[in-house]
Amino acid sequence: MRAVIQRVTRASCTVDGEVTGQIDAGFLVLLGIEDADTEDDLQWLAQKICGLRVFGDENGLMNKALADINGDILLVSQFTLFAQTKKGNRPSFIRAARPDKAIPLYEQMIKMLSAITGKKTATGIFGADMKIELLNDGPVTIIMDTKDKDNH
């Protein structure tokens, strides 16, 4: 599982002109799922996302977590995070999980993030053509990969 976590002042997802999810301060999380991913990956990643201390404290230092600022999460599926660009100029997405595997894990991630935060997780629509708007705060952008936990 791979995630791009962006600290935002606000973010929203629109599909066919309809807002499917929007948040104020918190995280926009772009989530890629691959065939090798398991529920252990999901649990590890959800805990790490919710525990990230990247919000400013009273001294302007990144010491506060999502809960400390009463922040929200907008979770958007993004299979393109597993693009392979080694050959040619057209990316291959062969490592990205097919919908029959990815959708259940994506839905579990929604439930897990909501359970950890005690708040509803805003979402996009899996597989849809989504338009994402965000105001990146900082900017602060963190990349996590459950297959490379030692570096995250």
PyMOL commands that set and color helices and strands:
alter all, ss='L'
color gray80, all
select helices_A, chain A and resi 39-51+66-69+79-82+99-117+146-151
alter helices_A, ss='H'
color red, helices_A
select strands_A, chain A and resi 2-15+18-23+26-32+55-56+62-64+72-77+122-123+130-145
alter strands_A, ss='S'
color yellow, strands_A
deselect
rebuild
show_as cartoon
